[in-house]
Amino acid sequence: MKGLLRHLSPFAPDQSGAVAALHGTGAVVAVCDAGGCTGNICGFDMPAWLAGGLPVFSAGLRDMDAILGRDALLVERLARLTRLVDAPFAAIVGTPVPAVIGTDFQALAHLGEKACGLPVVSFATNGAEWYDKGCALAWETLLRRFAPASGASERDPGRIDVFGASSMDASPEACRAIRSFLETRGWRRAAVHGFDAGIGELQSVGTASRCLAVSPSGVRACRLLEERFGIPWEAAFPVLPAELVQRLGALKGHKVLCVHQQVLSLAVGRLLQRLGGGTSCQCATWFGRLPGRQGRDCLQLREEEDFARLVSEGGFTALVCDSLLRKAVPQWRGPAVDLPHFAVSGSIPRFKGPWTGVPEGLRATEHQGG
């Protein structure tokens, strides 16, 4: 049966990804629902919410309000909310019901701006896609709204903008490690969107000298900035926990299957291949892939059974993946290295000790523009 999950939990959906991408912007977020989707976002899919970094509210629409599209109620509540919460802008996030009835989110944002007296952006997420689609939509929408429309800005040679580092893919420790690594490479101003980059970084993004996509969800934003400002970009996850590197060292000589978001999987694969001794790594993902050849080299998983079949028939001798995925292959007896993925299992990566740079982490790739 298509979409049947016998062992795994449902992955985080697109509306959760859109909310995660807003973290650090200071926005006030209104989820267009009766309360259930907001409960899922805040209770299960949004670790950043637990830190108090993002005010997320439900529109509180009753079922019939949502079904009949009583938009005036949402606008009225959003206006009251923005009078109580000091925020630079407001965001309206879609859910399955407004998607089914064809809610005009652009019109909602326009009405909201008139009522609130501050910018309002909307994301027509529908709950039928995974989190990475919501992240990508949110960053692109924010850039189209708040970034300058042309490349007339003066470049800052020490600035780099990082996209794709939402809490779904990167823990706060990972984001801080990425920034520290970039600083050691001479980037004195690293804006990490989805972590702590505010609206000021969005408005001045045209001054960046380079952009970095640390997951496929950041590619659309990087491509938009390349198109508008000619900013070169590349896809790389430049750091890994030293504890993980040590565990991976024990897989020398193995044929490894790494399942995660593709950019992180590529970093793991490069490290494994440097071990020599016939070590190889194949990456696979349930989520979006990079454009071009590298994307085609990553296997696309769609069903739980795809993963089980790949493990049983692919000749792999070791796994690197979220430990939850092991439940789908109870027959597995080989070595397995846990690489948590919050959007998959709700497990926050907690590695002990320092993070180390991946030597190829910032090299030019086929994705680099300019």
C-alpha positions in Angstrom: 0.0 0.0 0.0 1.4 3.4 -1.0 2.6 5.4 1.9 2.1 2.7 4.4 4.4 3.0 7.5 4.7 -0.2 9.5 7.9 0.7 11.5 8.7 4.4 10.9 7.0 7.5 12.2 5.6 10.1 9.7 8.3 12.7 8.7 7.9 16.4 9.5 5.6 18.0 6.8 6.1 21.2 4.8 4.2 23.5 7.2 6.7 22.5 10.0 9.6 23.2 7.6 8.2 26.7 6.8 7.9 27.6 10.5 11.4 26.2 11.2 12.9 28.4 8.4 11.5 31.5 10.2 13.5 30.9 13.4 15.7 33.9 14.2 13.8 36.4 12.1 11.7 37.7 15.0 8.5 37.1 13.1 5.1 36.3 14.7 3.7 33.2 13.0 0.0 32.4 12.6 -0.8 28.9 11.5 -4.1 28.8 9.5 -5.8 25.9 11.3 -8.2 25.0 14.1 -5.3 24.1 16.4 -4.3 20.6 15.5 -1.5 21.4 13.1 -0.1 24.0 15.4 0.0 21.4 18.2 1.9 19.1 15.9 4.4 21.8 14.9 5.1 23.0 18.5 4.8 19.6 20.2 6.6 17.4 17.8 8.2 19.1 14.8 9.7 22.3 16.1 12.5 21.9 18.6 13.4 25.6 18.2 10.0 26.5 19.7 10.9 24.9 23.0 13.7 27.4 23.3 11.2 30.3 23.1 12.8 31.7 19.9 9.7 31.9 17.8 6.1 32.9 18.8 3.8 30.4 17.0 0.0 30.8 17.3 -2.9 29.0 15.8 -5.6 31.0 14.0 -8.0 29.0 16.1 -10.5 28.6 13.3 -13.3 26.2 13.9 -13.8 23.5 11.3 -16.6 25.3 9.6 -14.6 28.6 9.7 -11.7 26.9 7.9 -13.9 25.0 5.5 -16.0 28.0 4.5 -13.0 30.2 4.2 -14.0 32.9 6.7 -10.8 34.9 6.1 -12.0 38.0 8.0 -11.7 36.0 11.3 -8.1 35.1 10.6 -7.2 38.7 9.6 -8.9 40.1 12.7 -7.1 37.7 15.0 -3.8 38.4 13.3 -4.3 42.1 13.9 -5.0 41.6 17.6 -1.9 39.4 17.8 0.5 41.8 16.3 -0.6 44.5 18.7 0.4 42.2 21.6 3.7 40.9 20.1 6.5 43.2 19.0 7.6 41.7 15.7 9.1 43.1 12.4 6.7 41.1 10.3 4.0 38.4 10.5 3.8 35.1 8.6 0.7 33.1 7.7 1.4 29.3 7.3 -1.0 27.1 5.3 -2.3 23.6 6.4 -4.3 20.9 4.6 -7.8 22.4 5.0 -7.1 25.8 3.4 -5.2 23.9 0.7 -8.2 21.8 0.0 -10.6 24.8 -0.3 -8.2 26.8 -2.4 -7.5 29.7 0.1 -5.8 32.6 -1.6 -2.8 33.2 0.6 -1.5 36.2 -1.3 -4.8 37.9 -0.7 -4.7 36.9 3.0 -1.3 38.5 3.3 -2.5 41.7 1.6 -5.5 42.0 3.9 -3.3 41.2 6.9 -0.9 44.0 6.0 -3.8 46.5 5.9 -5.1 45.4 9.2 -1.8 45.0 11.0 0.2 47.9 9.6 3.4 45.8 9.1 4.6 43.4 6.5 2.8 40.0 6.2 4.1 37.1 4.2 2.2 33.9 3.5 3.3 30.3 2.7 0.8 28.1 0.8 2.0 24.9 2.4 -0.5 22.1 2.3 0.8 19.3 4.6 1.2 16.9 1.7 5.0 17.6 1.2 8.0 17.0 3.5 9.6 19.6 5.6 12.4 20.5 3.1 9.8 21.8 0.6 8.4 24.1 3.3 11.9 25.4 4.2 12.8 26.1 0.6 9.5 27.9 0.0 9.9 30.0 3.1 13.4 31.2 2.4 12.6 32.0 -1.2 9.5 33.9 -0.2 11.3 35.9 2.5 14.1 36.8 0.0 11.6 37.9 -2.7 9.9 40.1 -0.1 12.7 41.6 1.9 15.9 41.4 -0.2 16.7 44.2 -2.7 15.4 43.6 -6.2 18.8 44.2 -7.9 22.5 43.7 -7.4 23.4 47.3 -6.8 24.7 46.7 -3.2 28.4 46.9 -2.4 29.9 43.5 -1.7 31.2 42.7 1.8 34.3 40.4 1.2 33.9 39.0 4.7 30.2 38.0 4.5 28.8 34.6 3.7 25.1 33.6 3.9 24.2 30.0 5.0 20.8 28.5 3.9 19.4 25.1 4.7 20.4 25.1 8.4 16.9 24.8 9.9 16.4 22.9 13.1 15.0 20.0 11.0 18.5 19.4 9.7 21.0 21.1 12.0 21.1 21.3 15.8 22.1 24.6 17.5 25.5 23.0 18.1 25.9 22.3 14.4 25.0 25.9 13.5 27.4 27.3 15.9 30.1 24.9 14.7 29.4 25.9 11.0 29.8 29.6 11.9 33.0 29.0 13.9 34.5 27.0 11.0 33.6 29.7 8.5 35.3 32.3 10.8 38.5 30.3 10.7 38.3 30.4 6.9 38.2 34.2 7.0 34.4 34.8 6.9 34.0 37.4 9.7 30.3 37.8 9.1 28.4 34.5 8.6 24.6 34.8 8.5 23.0 31.4 9.3 19.4 31.6 8.2 17.0 29.4 10.1 19.2 29.7 13.2 19.6 33.3 14.3 19.8 35.5 11.2 17.3 38.3 11.5 15.4 40.5 9.1 18.4 42.8 8.9 20.4 40.0 7.3 17.6 39.3 4.8 17.5 43.0 3.8 21.3 43.2 3.4 21.8 39.8 1.8 22.9 41.4 -1.5 26.2 42.4 0.1 27.3 38.8 0.6 30.3 37.5 -1.3 29.2 33.9 -1.2 26.3 31.7 -0.2 26.4 28.2 1.2 23.6 25.6 1.1 24.1 23.1 3.9 21.1 21.0 2.8 19.1 20.8 -0.4 16.4 23.0 1.1 18.8 25.9 0.9 19.4 25.6 -2.9 16.5 27.6 -4.1 17.5 30.6 -2.0 21.1 30.4 -3.2 20.0 30.2 -6.8 17.8 33.2 -6.4 20.6 35.2 -4.9 22.9 34.1 -7.8 20.3 35.2 -10.2 19.7 38.6 -8.6 23.2 39.5 -7.4 25.6 37.2 -9.1 26.6 35.7 -5.8 28.5 32.4 -6.2 27.3 29.5 -4.1 28.1 25.9 -3.3 26.5 23.0 -1.5 28.6 21.6 1.4 28.3 20.6 5.1 31.6 21.9 6.2 31.9 20.4 9.7 31.2 17.1 11.4 31.3 16.2 15.2 34.6 14.7 16.2 32.7 11.9 18.0 31.0 11.0 14.7 34.3 11.1 12.8 35.8 8.6 15.3 32.8 6.2 14.9 33.0 6.5 11.1 36.7 5.5 11.3 35.7 2.1 12.4 33.9 1.5 9.1 37.1 1.2 7.0 36.8 -1.4 4.3 33.0 -1.4 4.4 30.4 -0.7 1.8 28.3 1.9 3.6 24.8 3.1 3.0 24.3 6.7 4.4 20.7 7.9 4.7 20.1 11.6 5.6 19.7 14.9 3.8 22.0 14.7 0.9 24.5 17.4 1.6 25.4 16.0 5.0 25.5 12.5 3.5 28.0 13.7 0.9 30.3 15.1 3.7 30.1 11.7 5.4 30.8 9.9 2.1 33.9 12.0 1.5 35.3 11.3 4.9 34.6 7.5 4.5 36.3 7.4 1.1 39.4 9.0 2.5 39.8 6.0 4.8 40.9 3.9 1.9 41.0 0.1 2.1 38.1 -0.2 -0.4 35.7 1.8 1.7 32.8 3.1 -0.3 29.6 5.1 0.5 26.2 5.3 -1.2 23.9 8.1 -0.1 20.1 7.9 -0.1 17.3 10.2 1.0 13.6 10.5 1.3 13.9 14.3 0.7 15.0 16.6 -2.0 18.3 16.1 -3.9 20.8 18.5 -5.3 20.5 19.5 -8.9 22.8 18.0 -11.5 25.0 14.9 -11.4 25.4 14.8 -7.6 21.6 14.7 -7.2 21.3 11.7 -9.6 24.0 9.9 -7.7 21.9 10.0 -4.5 19.2 7.3 -4.4 15.6 8.5 -3.9 13.6 6.7 -1.3 9.8 7.0 -1.4 8.4 4.2 0.7 9.5 2.4 3.8 9.8 -0.7 1.8 12.3 1.0 -0.5 14.7 1.3 2.3 14.2 -2.3 3.5 14.7 -3.6 0.0 17.8 -1.4 -0.6 19.4 -2.7 2.6 18.6 -6.3 1.9 19.6 -6.3 -1.8 22.3 -3.6 -2.0 25.2 -5.6 -0.6 25.9 -3.0 2.1 28.0 -4.1 5.1 27.4 -1.0 7.3 24.7 1.7 7.8 25.0 5.4 8.8 21.5 6.7 9.5 19.0 7.8 12.2 18.6 4.9 14.6 14.8 4.9 14.1 15.4 3.6 10.5 16.8 0.4 12.0 13.3 -0.6 13.0 12.4 -1.0 9.3 15.3 -3.6 8.9 15.1 -5.8 12.0 17.1 -8.4 10.3 20.2 -6.1 10.1 23.2 -7.5 12.0 26.0 -5.4 10.6 27.6 -2.3 12.2 25.5 0.9 12.3 26.4 4.4 13.1 23.7 6.6 14.5 23.3 9.9 12.6 20.1 11.6 14.1 17.8 13.5 11.7 15.2 15.5 13.7 12.7 15.6 10.8 12.7 11.8 10.7 12.7 10.7 14.3 12.4 13.8 16.5 15.8 13.0 18.0 18.0 16.0 18.6 21.7 15.2 17.7 23.7 15.4 20.9 27.4 14.7 20.1 30.0 15.1 22.8 33.1 17.1 22.2 34.3 19.4 19.4 33.4 19.6 15.8 36.0 19.2 13.1 36.1 20.8 9.6 35.7 18.6 6.5 38.7 19.5 4.2 36.6 19.6 1.1 33.8 21.4 2.8 34.1 24.6 0.9 35.7 23.6 -2.3 34.1 24.7 -5.6 31.5 22.3 -7.0 29.4 22.0 -10.1 26.7 24.0 -8.2 28.9 27.0 -7.7 27.7 30.1 -9.6 29.3 33.2 -10.7 
